[in-house]
């Protein structure tokens, strides 16, 4: 397996709006990020992924870009950004930017021109269609509710928007549009960035003709994913992007890809395919969804094991995994996969052990290293996320569903769970801002904050530092082969990592109940040393059989 810096890196995602506000206007900014770089360097991360900081009207918090070569006024200036990049590199870290090119903002100059007339030179930068029998061109549903089409009176046609109506989809069939994107990518890479995280990049190729999606339940709009996810020209576009842009720089790339499976991911990430380094897949974060994201179901550990094992073995030697349990679009991992009350610290550490002992590149989302939790705002009026607000309106006002039931789903799955301000200390607004924060701070910041964590040797933060350090010192944690053991145990997730004659044994209790671990016969008669654990462990204790405490995690090095 080829060794590369991006396989050996640990990535830290910053959501700029909620990270650190340097000027008291209630919105996180670029100077605020620069102020906290020493904190990230001390944590031990190698790469910072910056969610969008481009000029944007903020319909979807910066994922609706009106100028790809300008910085959002709220976040600062290009000078601020250049200073930040310089300071990141001065500390030996790297910076990757968000590349959002499935869609732009409707306030981008391309779209403003595109909608002026059917013969405008920019018309074909977007996807326009005539209506069908007095309705939209097809029955596709947008990600944020309602139709994926919006009517434009000027030309009596509809434009496609798979997300908000202020996020029109770009037409990748147009070579001129693709060249604009490549030129923009080179512009940023020439400034010195170290790669891209690519937003819903597997949506850029749509099935020709844009047909209606199957609709057995005769709904007004239905998810048309089979017609725009992993479409017929996606590999052609990514190979072209690689050939024209990426291959000329030493960078890392990760593509966000809803609906991608293992076989498809091999095609996207195999070394000899010359497309991307890795993908974000969604299978493990869809396991607690019933009929859609908001129909929250209990998570079965067996399903989690099966999913991760399928991806670990499927990309072994054939691609590369990205490892994450939360991000700006997902709820806080300790609230979702652990216990954010009684065993918050223990389960946060256990989940971190899981994340950093699999094969792949780990991604830490801001505040995860503190064990930050989901938030329970009292009123829907305190939420800001367009997806959450549109869903609430649709289900409560249109479908007359129980508001309390919908709020419970929001508490579990809403994107604002991840977007409350970073909790730096126990001063007002958690030290995030001296002003009024753009979204309320989680009230538990008095107990859960970076200042307290840095000063507490047994904190979640210091456990992350230890895990990151272990990964740097032990190539087996990066490159070792993964093999599941105790496959059918309903509380314990355990596996081995093997590399160049070394063996690591990872044992994780995913429950709040004690349980017995019994070492499989094939691993017996080996000496062992404990690499890391989230409880005190008697080093003299054998590992043939022992009791795991609530959310306990242990990693042993085994020697023949």
Long-range contacts (C-beta under 8 A, 24 or more apart in sequence): 1-317, 1-479, 2-271, 3-479, 4-277, 5-46, 5-252, 6-47, 6-195, 6-252, 6-277, 6-361, 7-320, 7-361, 7-478, 7-479, 8-46, 8-471, 8-472, 8-478, 9-46, 9-47, 9-94, 9-252, 9-361, 10-44, 10-45, 10-46, 10-47, 10-356, 10-361, 10-362, 10-364, 10-468, 10-471, 11-45, 11-46, 11-47, 11-48, 11-49, 11-96, 11-361, 11-362, 11-363, 11-364, 12-40, 12-43, 12-45, 12-47, 12-48, 12-49, 12-363, 12-364, 12-366, 13-48, 13-49, 13-51, 13-327, 13-328, 13-363, 13-364, 13-365, 13-366, 14-48, 14-49, 14-50, 14-51, 14-366, 15-51, 15-328, 15-365, 15-366, 15-418, 15-419, 16-50, 16-51, 16-53, 16-62, 16-75, 17-61, 17-62, 17-74, 17-419, 17-438, 18-366, 18-419, 18-420, 18-421, 18-422, 18-432, 18-438, 18-439, 19-366, 19-421, 19-422, 20-422, 20-424, 20-432, 21-432, 21-433, 21-434, 21-435, 21-437, 24-433, 24-434, 24-435, 25-74, 25-433, 25-435, 26-433, 26-435, 26-436, 26-437, 26-438, 27-74, 27-75, 27-433, 27-438, 28-75, 28-421, 28-422, 28-432, 28-433, 29-74, 29-75, 29-76, 29-80, 30-71, 30-75, 30-76, 30-80, 30-81, 30-84, 31-76, 31-80, 31-84, 33-84, 34-80, 34-83, 34-84, 34-87, 37-84, 37-87, 37-88, 37-91, 37-93, 38-91, 39-450, 39-454, 40-93, 41-91, 41-92, 41-93, 42-454, 42-465, 43-369, 43-461, 43-464, 43-465, 43-468, 44-464, 44-465, 44-468, 44-469, 44-472, 45-93, 45-364, 45-468, 46-93, 46-94, 47-93, 47-94, 47-95, 47-96, 47-194, 47-195, 47-252, 48-88, 48-93, 48-94, 48-95, 48-96, 49-96, 49-98, 49-197, 49-363, 50-95, 50-96, 50-97, 50-98, 51-98, 51-328, 52-97, 52-98, 52-100, 53-81, 53-97, 54-100, 56-105, 57-105, 57-107, 57-166, 59-105, 59-164, 59-166, 59-167, 59-386, 60-144, 60-163, 60-164, 60-166, 60-167, 60-386, 61-384, 61-385, 61-419, 63-98, 63-100, 63-163, 63-167, 63-199, 64-103, 64-104, 64-105, 64-106, 64-107, 64-164, 64-166, 64-167, 65-100, 65-104, 65-105, 65-108, 66-104, 66-105, 66-107, 66-108, 66-109, 67-108, 67-109, 68-104, 68-184, 69-184, 69-187, 82-191, 85-191, 85-192, 85-193, 89-192, 94-194, 94-195, 94-252, 95-193, 95-194, 96-193, 96-194, 96-195, 96-196, 96-197, 96-251, 96-252, 96-254, 97-188, 97-193, 97-195, 97-196, 97-197, 98-196, 98-197, 98-199, 99-185, 99-196, 99-197, 99-198, 99-199, 99-201, 100-199, 101-170, 101-181, 101-198, 101-199, 101-201, 101-204, 102-162, 102-169, 102-170, 102-199, 102-200, 102-201, 102-203, 102-204, 103-161, 103-162, 103-163, 103-167, 103-168, 103-169, 103-170, 104-167, 104-168, 104-170, 105-166, 105-167, 106-165, 106-166, 106-167, 106-168, 107-166, 110-180, 111-168, 114-159, 114-168, 115-152, 115-154, 115-155, 115-159, 116-154, 117-154, 117-155, 118-155, 118-157, 124-171, 124-174, 124-176, 124-177, 125-170, 125-171, 125-174, 125-176, 125-177, 125-180, 126-159, 126-160, 126-168, 126-169, 126-170, 126-171, 127-159, 127-160, 127-168, 127-169, 127-170, 127-171, 127-206, 127-210, 128-152, 128-155, 128-157, 128-158, 128-159, 128-160, 129-157, 129-158, 129-160, 129-210, 130-156, 130-157, 130-158, 131-156, 131-157, 131-158, 137-210, 138-210, 138-211, 138-212, 138-213, 138-224, 139-212, 139-213, 139-215, 139-220, 139-221, 139-222, 139-224, 140-210, 140-212, 140-213, 140-221, 140-222, 140-223, 140-224, 140-227, 140-228, 141-219, 141-221, 141-222, 141-223, 141-224, 142-221, 143-387, 144-386, 144-387, 144-390, 145-387, 145-390, 145-391, 145-393, 145-394, 146-221, 146-390, 146-394, 147-221, 148-221, 148-224, 160-206, 160-210, 162-200, 162-203, 162-228, 164-386, 169-203, 169-206, 170-204, 172-204, 172-205, 172-233, 172-237, 173-233, 178-237, 178-240, 178-241, 181-241, 182-241, 182-244, 182-245, 185-241, 185-245, 185-246, 186-245, 186-248, 189-245, 189-249, 189-251, 193-251, 194-250, 194-251, 194-252, 195-251, 195-252, 195-253, 195-254, 195-277, 196-251, 196-253, 196-254, 197-253, 197-254, 197-255, 197-256, 198-253, 198-254, 198-255, 198-256, 198-276, 199-256, 200-256, 200-257, 200-258, 201-238, 201-255, 201-256, 201-257, 201-276, 202-229, 202-230, 202-231, 202-234, 202-255, 202-256, 202-257, 202-258, 202-259, 202-260, 202-268, 202-279, 203-228, 203-229, 203-231, 203-258, 204-231, 204-234, 204-237, 205-230, 205-231, 205-232, 205-233, 205-234, 205-236, 205-237, 206-231, 207-231, 207-232, 208-232, 225-258, 225-259, 229-257, 229-258, 229-259, 229-260, 230-257, 230-259, 230-260, 230-264, 235-267, 235-268, 235-273, 235-275, 238-268, 238-275, 238-276, 239-273, 239-274, 239-275, 242-274, 242-275, 242-276, 243-274, 247-274, 252-277, 253-277, 253-278, 254-278, 254-279, 254-280, 254-322, 254-361, 255-279, 255-280, 256-280, 257-281, 257-282, 258-282, 262-310, 262-311, 262-314, 262-315, 263-314, 265-311, 265-314, 265-315, 265-319, 266-314, 266-315, 266-318, 266-319, 268-319, 269-315, 269-319, 269-320, 270-318, 270-319, 277-320, 278-319, 278-320, 278-321, 278-322, 278-360, 278-361, 279-322, 280-322, 280-324, 281-311, 281-322, 283-307, 283-310, 283-311, 284-308, 284-311, 284-325, 285-325, 285-330, 288-336, 293-413, 294-391, 294-395, 294-406, 294-409, 294-410, 294-413, 295-409, 296-408, 296-409, 296-412, 296-413, 299-336, 299-337, 300-490, 301-490, 301-491, 301-493, 301-510, 301-511, 302-488, 302-490, 304-337, 304-493, 304-510, 305-484, 305-487, 305-493, 308-358, 309-482, 309-484, 309-495, 312-358, 312-359, 312-360, 312-482, 313-482, 315-359, 315-360, 316-359, 316-481, 316-482, 320-360, 320-361, 321-358, 321-359, 321-360, 321-361, 322-360, 322-361, 322-363, 323-355, 323-356, 323-358, 323-360, 323-361, 323-362, 323-363, 324-355, 324-362, 324-363, 324-365, 325-351, 325-354, 325-355, 325-368, 326-365, 326-368, 326-418, 327-363, 327-365, 327-418, 328-365, 328-415, 328-418, 328-419, 329-415, 329-418, 330-415, 330-418, 331-374, 331-412, 331-413, 331-414, 331-417, 331-418, 332-367, 332-368, 332-372, 332-373, 332-374, 332-417, 332-418, 333-365, 333-368, 334-368, 334-371, 334-372, 334-373, 335-373, 335-374, 335-412, 335-417, 336-374, 336-412, 337-510, 338-551, 339-512, 339-550, 339-551, 340-371, 340-373, 340-374, 342-512, 343-512, 343-550, 343-551, 344-371, 344-373, 344-448, 345-371, 345-459, 345-460, 346-534, 346-535, 346-549, 346-550, 346-551, 346-552, 347-551, 348-460, 348-463, 349-460, 349-463, 349-534, 349-551, 349-553, 350-508, 350-509, 350-510, 350-534, 350-551, 350-552, 350-553, 352-460, 352-463, 352-464, 352-467, 353-467, 353-506, 353-508, 353-532, 353-534, 353-553, 353-555, 354-493, 354-506, 354-508, 354-553, 356-467, 356-468, 356-470, 356-471, 356-477, 357-477, 357-497, 357-504, 357-506, 357-555, 358-482, 359-478, 359-479, 359-480, 359-481, 359-482, 359-497, 362-471, 364-464, 365-418, 366-422, 367-422, 367-423, 369-453, 369-460, 369-461, 369-464, 370-423, 370-448, 370-449, 370-450, 370-453, 370-459, 370-460, 370-461, 371-448, 371-460, 372-420, 372-423, 372-442, 372-448, 373-442, 373-444, 373-448, 374-411, 374-412, 374-417, 375-416, 375-417, 375-420, 375-440, 375-442, 375-443, 376-411, 377-416, 377-440, 380-407, 380-410, 382-439, 382-440, 383-410, 383-414, 383-416, 384-416, 384-419, 384-438, 384-439, 385-414, 385-415, 385-416, 385-419, 387-415, 388-414, 388-415, 388-416, 422-450, 423-448, 423-449, 423-450, 424-449, 424-450, 424-451, 425-449, 425-450, 425-451, 425-452, 426-451, 426-452, 463-532, 463-534, 466-532, 467-532, 470-531, 470-532, 470-555, 474-504, 474-531, 475-499, 475-500, 476-500, 476-502, 476-504, 477-504, 480-504, 485-520, 485-523, 486-517, 486-520, 489-515, 491-515, 491-548, 492-517, 492-548, 496-523, 496-558, 502-557, 503-557, 503-558, 503-559, 504-531, 504-555, 504-556, 504-557, 504-558, 505-543, 505-555, 505-556, 505-557, 505-558, 506-553, 506-554, 506-555, 507-548, 507-552, 507-553, 507-554, 507-555, 507-556, 508-552, 508-553, 509-548, 509-549, 509-550, 509-551, 509-552, 509-553, 510-551, 511-550, 511-551, 512-550, 512-551, 513-550, 514-547, 514-548, 514-549, 514-550, 515-547, 515-548, 516-545, 516-546, 516-547, 516-548, 517-543, 517-545, 517-546, 517-547, 517-548, 518-544, 518-545, 519-543, 519-544, 519-545, 523-558, 526-558, 526-559, 526-560, 527-558, 527-559, 528-556, 528-557, 528-558, 528-559, 529-556, 529-557, 529-559, 530-554, 530-555, 530-556, 531-555, 531-556, 531-557
